[in-house]
Amino acid sequence: MTLQGFREMALGFPETFEGAHMGHPDFRIRGGKIFATLWPKESWGVVILTPEQQEGFVATAPAMFVPVKGGWRRRECPHVILRKASKRTLKIALAVAWRNAAPRKLVAASERE
């Protein structure tokens, strides 16, 4: 996975746009909620998950996800090692992070499509 591949995948979710947070590109949903970020110098991404979700992704793909405690708003924000990331697993993780941040009506509308 590349930085550009992560970016394109994140921007593929409904009502998502790219912004910046602390000097890093981030991916937000309408209303400004961040669900993922990129760290270009380190070649990793970050997905914002619940502690339970992070635990599941780390257990499933430990070479791809590195746990990081103390994320925003009591969330966990595992680093995604892009060179070890599979497209399928990353898409699932981004979808989970997107659903966590998206308004319920937007999630419901996207699931009907």
Helices and strands as residue ranges (DSSP letters): H 3-11, E 16-21, E 24-29, E 33-39, E 44-47, H 51-60, E 65-66, G 72-74, E 79-81, G 82-84, H 87-101, H 104-112
